[in-house]
Amino acid sequence: MDNRLGEMEMFLAIAAHGSLAGAAKALRVTPSTVSRGMARLEARLGVQLATRTTRALALTPEGQAYHARVAGLMAEIDAIEHSFERDQVPRGPLRVNASVPLGTLFLIPILPAYLRAHPGVTVNLTLSDTLVELVEERADVALRVGPLRDTSIKALKLGRSTMAVVASPDYLARAGTPQHPHDLDHHSCLRFNFRRSIDSWPFRVDGAVVHRTMDGPFLGNSGEAVRLMAVAGGGIARLGRFHVAADLAAGRLIEVLPAFNPGDGEDIHALFVGHARLALRVRSFVDYLKATLTL
């Protein structure tokens, strides 16, 4: 029996996790199984798809080209299978990816009611603040904050959040409260260690918006990590107001430099791959988010 589809899925897992060991763990097979499968795939294609060392793996140009076409093919296979829903009732696995704050603060609290209403659906939730490609990650729906980058992805706007510069009372008592954006040069600013659309912090100074590049001793891979660090007194952070609203209300955080806030914000979307006919489980989930989620 032809196992090419299995090898394609294995290759996508290798590329996604950056190593044979990571792919083996995700697929729940042994590393030797993945290694043999990769060797068979390369031998059949007659090209080297990746360069491998003991610690890292990188796709060759041929591997990148193969990856792009296979990712699209697997998405199309999913679309074909999803088009045959039995009994017109949502059922099957629903892969959802959300940023950590959106997932913890808004999505998880409403998931139990969705699952009770749709007992045939199994939600497979991944929380991550790093940007994901829906086709490559084979996610059905992703909840994200920020500008849209892929016009081929369908997007449902769920809300919008302005930004706030915040710090804990303890930190401000120790380090002082900045009175002007240039005072931040002498403070510990909490930053992200992943690529963002804008890495600097904007402020409105003398009627014009200026961007300042921050520095500090801590970088986090999620908004939640940065928020918790700010609450713990580790420094000054700039986060979505939706993320820190409860902390501001409770006094765990205090807004800093509000007079210089430019009032910028970021849209919050549910993203999904748009086919002519969405799988019922995807449609039901998107409709539920639209009706239930308040941001």
VENGI-V575961 format. One record per residue. N is the residue number from 0. RES is the residue in three letters. SS is DSSP state (@ for helix, = for strand, . for the rest). PHI is phi as a letter, one per 30 degrees, with the letter a starting at -180 (NA if undefined). OMEGA is omega as a letter, one per 20 degrees, with the letter a starting at -180 (none if undefined). Layout:
n=N res=RES ss=SS phi=PHI omega=OMEGA
n=N res=RES ss=SS phi=PHI omega=OMEGA
This chain:
n=0 res=MET ss=. phi=NA omega=a
n=1 res=ASP ss=. phi=d omega=a
n=2 res=ASN ss=. phi=c omega=a
n=3 res=ARG ss=@ phi=d omega=r
n=4 res=LEU ss=@ phi=d omega=r
n=5 res=GLY ss=@ phi=d omega=r
n=6 res=GLU ss=@ phi=d omega=r
n=7 res=MET ss=@ phi=d omega=r
n=8 res=GLU ss=@ phi=d omega=r
n=9 res=MET ss=@ phi=d omega=a
n=10 res=PHE ss=@ phi=d omega=r
n=11 res=LEU ss=@ phi=d omega=r
n=12 res=ALA ss=@ phi=d omega=r
n=13 res=ILE ss=@ phi=d omega=a
n=14 res=ALA ss=@ phi=d omega=a
n=15 res=ALA ss=@ phi=d omega=a
n=16 res=HIS ss=@ phi=c omega=r
n=17 res=GLY ss=. phi=i omega=r
n=18 res=SER ss=. phi=a omega=r
n=19 res=LEU ss=@ phi=d omega=a
n=20 res=ALA ss=@ phi=d omega=r
n=21 res=GLY ss=@ phi=d omega=r
n=22 res=ALA ss=@ phi=d omega=r
n=23 res=ALA ss=@ phi=d omega=r
n=24 res=LYS ss=@ phi=d omega=a
n=25 res=ALA ss=@ phi=d omega=a
n=26 res=LEU ss=@ phi=d omega=r
n=27 res=ARG ss=. phi=i omega=r
n=28 res=VAL ss=. phi=b omega=a
n=29 res=THR ss=. phi=d omega=r
n=30 res=PRO ss=@ phi=e omega=r
n=31 res=SER ss=@ phi=d omega=r
n=32 res=THR ss=@ phi=d omega=r
n=33 res=VAL ss=@ phi=d omega=a
n=34 res=SER ss=@ phi=d omega=r
n=35 res=ARG ss=@ phi=d omega=r
n=36 res=GLY ss=@ phi=d omega=r
n=37 res=MET ss=@ phi=d omega=r
n=38 res=ALA ss=@ phi=d omega=r
n=39 res=ARG ss=@ phi=d omega=a
n=40 res=LEU ss=@ phi=d omega=r
n=41 res=GLU ss=@ phi=d omega=r
n=42 res=ALA ss=@ phi=d omega=a
n=43 res=ARG ss=@ phi=d omega=a
n=44 res=LEU ss=@ phi=d omega=a
n=45 res=GLY ss=. phi=i omega=r
n=46 res=VAL ss=. phi=b omega=r
n=47 res=GLN ss=. phi=c omega=a
n=48 res=LEU ss=. phi=c omega=a
n=49 res=ALA ss== phi=a omega=r
n=50 res=THR ss== phi=c omega=a
n=51 res=ARG ss== phi=b omega=r
n=52 res=THR ss=. phi=b omega=r
n=53 res=THR ss=. phi=d omega=a
n=54 res=ARG ss=. phi=c omega=a
n=55 res=ALA ss=. phi=b omega=r
n=56 res=LEU ss== phi=b omega=r
n=57 res=ALA ss== phi=b omega=r
n=58 res=LEU ss== phi=d omega=r
n=59 res=THR ss=. phi=d omega=r
n=60 res=PRO ss=@ phi=e omega=r
n=61 res=GLU ss=@ phi=d omega=r
n=62 res=GLY ss=@ phi=d omega=r
n=63 res=GLN ss=@ phi=d omega=r
n=64 res=ALA ss=@ phi=d omega=r
n=65 res=TYR ss=@ phi=d omega=a
n=66 res=HIS ss=@ phi=d omega=a
n=67 res=ALA ss=@ phi=d omega=a
n=68 res=ARG ss=@ phi=d omega=a
n=69 res=VAL ss=@ phi=d omega=r
n=70 res=ALA ss=@ phi=d omega=r
n=71 res=GLY ss=@ phi=d omega=r
n=72 res=LEU ss=@ phi=d omega=a
n=73 res=MET ss=@ phi=d omega=r
n=74 res=ALA ss=@ phi=d omega=r
n=75 res=GLU ss=@ phi=d omega=r
n=76 res=ILE ss=@ phi=d omega=r
n=77 res=ASP ss=@ phi=e omega=a
n=78 res=ALA ss=@ phi=d omega=r
n=79 res=ILE ss=@ phi=d omega=a
n=80 res=GLU ss=@ phi=d omega=a
n=81 res=HIS ss=@ phi=d omega=a
n=82 res=SER ss=. phi=d omega=a
n=83 res=PHE ss=. phi=c omega=r
n=84 res=GLU ss=. phi=c omega=a
n=85 res=ARG ss=@ phi=d omega=r
n=86 res=ASP ss=@ phi=i omega=a
n=87 res=GLN ss=@ phi=h omega=r
n=88 res=VAL ss=. phi=b omega=r
n=89 res=PRO ss=. phi=e omega=r
n=90 res=ARG ss=. phi=a omega=r
n=91 res=GLY ss== phi=j omega=a
n=92 res=PRO ss== phi=d omega=r
n=93 res=LEU ss== phi=b omega=a
n=94 res=ARG ss== phi=c omega=a
n=95 res=VAL ss== phi=b omega=r
n=96 res=ASN ss== phi=b omega=a
n=97 res=ALA ss== phi=b omega=r
n=98 res=SER ss=. phi=d omega=a
n=99 res=VAL ss=@ phi=e omega=a
n=100 res=PRO ss=@ phi=d omega=r
n=101 res=LEU ss=@ phi=d omega=a
n=102 res=GLY ss=@ phi=d omega=a
n=103 res=THR ss=@ phi=d omega=a
n=104 res=LEU ss=@ phi=d omega=a
n=105 res=PHE ss=@ phi=b omega=a
n=106 res=LEU ss=@ phi=d omega=a
n=107 res=ILE ss=@ phi=e omega=r
n=108 res=PRO ss=@ phi=d omega=a
n=109 res=ILE ss=@ phi=c omega=a
n=110 res=LEU ss=@ phi=d omega=a
n=111 res=PRO ss=@ phi=e omega=r
n=112 res=ALA ss=@ phi=d omega=r
n=113 res=TYR ss=@ phi=d omega=a
n=114 res=LEU ss=@ phi=d omega=r
n=115 res=ARG ss=@ phi=d omega=a
n=116 res=ALA ss=@ phi=d omega=a
n=117 res=HIS ss=. phi=b omega=a
n=118 res=PRO ss=. phi=d omega=r
n=119 res=GLY ss=. phi=d omega=a
n=120 res=VAL ss== phi=c omega=r
n=121 res=THR ss== phi=c omega=a
n=122 res=VAL ss== phi=d omega=r
n=123 res=ASN ss== phi=c omega=a
n=124 res=LEU ss== phi=c omega=r
n=125 res=THR ss== phi=b omega=r
n=126 res=LEU ss== phi=c omega=a
n=127 res=SER ss=. phi=a omega=r
n=128 res=ASP ss=. phi=d omega=r
n=129 res=THR ss=. phi=d omega=a
n=130 res=LEU ss=. phi=d omega=r
n=131 res=VAL ss=. phi=b omega=r
n=132 res=GLU ss=. phi=c omega=a
n=133 res=LEU ss=@ phi=e omega=a
n=134 res=VAL ss=@ phi=d omega=a
n=135 res=GLU ss=@ phi=d omega=a
n=136 res=GLU ss=@ phi=d omega=a
n=137 res=ARG ss=. phi=h omega=r
n=138 res=ALA ss=. phi=d omega=r
n=139 res=ASP ss=. phi=d omega=a
n=140 res=VAL ss== phi=b omega=r
n=141 res=ALA ss== phi=b omega=r
n=142 res=LEU ss== phi=c omega=a
n=143 res=ARG ss== phi=b omega=r
n=144 res=VAL ss== phi=c omega=r
n=145 res=GLY ss=. phi=k omega=a
n=146 res=PRO ss=. phi=d omega=r
n=147 res=LEU ss=. phi=d omega=a
n=148 res=ARG ss=. phi=c omega=a
n=149 res=ASP ss=. phi=c omega=a
n=150 res=THR ss=. phi=d omega=r
n=151 res=SER ss=. phi=d omega=a
n=152 res=ILE ss== phi=c omega=r
n=153 res=LYS ss== phi=d omega=a
n=154 res=ALA ss== phi=b omega=r
n=155 res=LEU ss== phi=c omega=a
n=156 res=LYS ss== phi=d omega=a
n=157 res=LEU ss== phi=c omega=a
n=158 res=GLY ss== phi=l omega=r
n=159 res=ARG ss== phi=b omega=a
n=160 res=SER ss== phi=b omega=r
n=161 res=THR ss== phi=d omega=a
n=162 res=MET ss== phi=c omega=r
n=163 res=ALA ss== phi=b omega=r
n=164 res=VAL ss== phi=c omega=a
n=165 res=VAL ss== phi=b omega=r
n=166 res=ALA ss== phi=a omega=a
n=167 res=SER ss=. phi=d omega=r
n=168 res=PRO ss=@ phi=e omega=a
n=169 res=ASP ss=@ phi=d omega=a
n=170 res=TYR ss=@ phi=d omega=a
n=171 res=LEU ss=@ phi=d omega=r
n=172 res=ALA ss=@ phi=d omega=a
n=173 res=ARG ss=@ phi=d omega=a
n=174 res=ALA ss=@ phi=c omega=a
n=175 res=GLY ss=. phi=j omega=r
n=176 res=THR ss=. phi=c omega=r
n=177 res=PRO ss=. phi=d omega=r
n=178 res=GLN ss=. phi=c omega=a
n=179 res=HIS ss=. phi=b omega=a
n=180 res=PRO ss=@ phi=e omega=a
n=181 res=HIS ss=@ phi=d omega=r
n=182 res=ASP ss=@ phi=d omega=a
n=183 res=LEU ss=@ phi=d omega=r
n=184 res=ASP ss=@ phi=d omega=a
n=185 res=HIS ss=@ phi=c omega=a
n=186 res=HIS ss=. phi=b omega=r
n=187 res=SER ss=. phi=d omega=r
n=188 res=CYS ss== phi=c omega=a
n=189 res=LEU ss== phi=c omega=a
n=190 res=ARG ss== phi=b omega=r
n=191 res=PHE ss== phi=c omega=r
n=192 res=ASN ss=. phi=c omega=r
n=193 res=PHE ss=. phi=b omega=a
n=194 res=ARG ss=. phi=d omega=r
n=195 res=ARG ss=. phi=b omega=a
n=196 res=SER ss=. phi=d omega=r
n=197 res=ILE ss=. phi=b omega=a
n=198 res=ASP ss=. phi=c omega=a
n=199 res=SER ss=. phi=d omega=r
n=200 res=TRP ss== phi=c omega=r
n=201 res=PRO ss== phi=d omega=r
n=202 res=PHE ss== phi=b omega=r
n=203 res=ARG ss== phi=c omega=a
n=204 res=VAL ss== phi=b omega=r
n=205 res=ASP ss=. phi=h omega=r
n=206 res=GLY ss=. phi=i omega=a
n=207 res=ALA ss== phi=b omega=r
n=208 res=VAL ss== phi=d omega=r
n=209 res=VAL ss== phi=c omega=a
n=210 res=HIS ss== phi=c omega=r
n=211 res=ARG ss== phi=c omega=r
n=212 res=THR ss=. phi=d omega=a
n=213 res=MET ss=. phi=c omega=r
n=214 res=ASP ss=. phi=b omega=r
n=215 res=GLY ss=. phi=l omega=a
n=216 res=PRO ss=. phi=d omega=a
n=217 res=PHE ss== phi=b omega=r
n=218 res=LEU ss== phi=b omega=a
n=219 res=GLY ss== phi=c omega=a
n=220 res=ASN ss=. phi=c omega=r
n=221 res=SER ss=. phi=a omega=r
n=222 res=GLY ss=@ phi=d omega=a
n=223 res=GLU ss=@ phi=d omega=r
n=224 res=ALA ss=@ phi=d omega=r
n=225 res=VAL ss=@ phi=d omega=r
n=226 res=ARG ss=@ phi=d omega=a
n=227 res=LEU ss=@ phi=d omega=r
n=228 res=MET ss=@ phi=d omega=r
n=229 res=ALA ss=@ phi=d omega=r
n=230 res=VAL ss=@ phi=d omega=a
n=231 res=ALA ss=. phi=d omega=r
n=232 res=GLY ss=. phi=j omega=a
n=233 res=GLY ss=. phi=d omega=a
n=234 res=GLY ss=. phi=l omega=a
n=235 res=ILE ss== phi=c omega=a
n=236 res=ALA ss== phi=b omega=r
n=237 res=ARG ss== phi=b omega=a
n=238 res=LEU ss== phi=b omega=r
n=239 res=GLY ss== phi=d omega=a
n=240 res=ARG ss=@ phi=d omega=r
n=241 res=PHE ss=@ phi=d omega=a
n=242 res=HIS ss=@ phi=d omega=a
n=243 res=VAL ss=@ phi=c omega=a
n=244 res=ALA ss=@ phi=e omega=a
n=245 res=ALA ss=@ phi=d omega=r
n=246 res=ASP ss=@ phi=d omega=r
n=247 res=LEU ss=@ phi=d omega=a
n=248 res=ALA ss=@ phi=d omega=a
n=249 res=ALA ss=@ phi=d omega=a
n=250 res=GLY ss=. phi=i omega=r
n=251 res=ARG ss=. phi=d omega=r
n=252 res=LEU ss=. phi=b omega=r
n=253 res=ILE ss== phi=b omega=r
n=254 res=GLU ss== phi=d omega=a
n=255 res=VAL ss=. phi=c omega=r
n=256 res=LEU ss=. phi=h omega=a
n=257 res=PRO ss=@ phi=d omega=a
n=258 res=ALA ss=@ phi=d omega=a
n=259 res=PHE ss=@ phi=c omega=a
n=260 res=ASN ss=. phi=d omega=a
n=261 res=PRO ss=. phi=d omega=r
n=262 res=GLY ss=. phi=i omega=r
n=263 res=ASP ss=. phi=d omega=r
n=264 res=GLY ss== phi=a omega=a
n=265 res=GLU ss== phi=b omega=r
n=266 res=ASP ss== phi=d omega=r
n=267 res=ILE ss== phi=c omega=a
n=268 res=HIS ss== phi=b omega=r
n=269 res=ALA ss== phi=c omega=a
n=270 res=LEU ss== phi=c omega=r
n=271 res=PHE ss== phi=a omega=r
n=272 res=VAL ss== phi=d omega=a
n=273 res=GLY ss=. phi=d omega=r
n=274 res=HIS ss=. phi=c omega=r
n=275 res=ALA ss=. phi=e omega=r
n=276 res=ARG ss=. phi=b omega=r
n=277 res=LEU ss=. phi=d omega=r
n=278 res=ALA ss=. phi=e omega=a
n=279 res=LEU ss=@ phi=e omega=a
n=280 res=ARG ss=@ phi=d omega=r
n=281 res=VAL ss=@ phi=d omega=r
n=282 res=ARG ss=@ phi=d omega=a
n=283 res=SER ss=@ phi=d omega=a
n=284 res=PHE ss=@ phi=d omega=r
n=285 res=VAL ss=@ phi=d omega=r
n=286 res=ASP ss=@ phi=d omega=r
n=287 res=TYR ss=@ phi=d omega=r
n=288 res=LEU ss=@ phi=d omega=a
n=289 res=LYS ss=@ phi=d omega=a
n=290 res=ALA ss=@ phi=d omega=a
n=291 res=THR ss=@ phi=c omega=a
n=292 res=LEU ss=. phi=d omega=r
n=293 res=THR ss=. phi=c omega=a
n=294 res=LEU ss=. phi=b omega=none
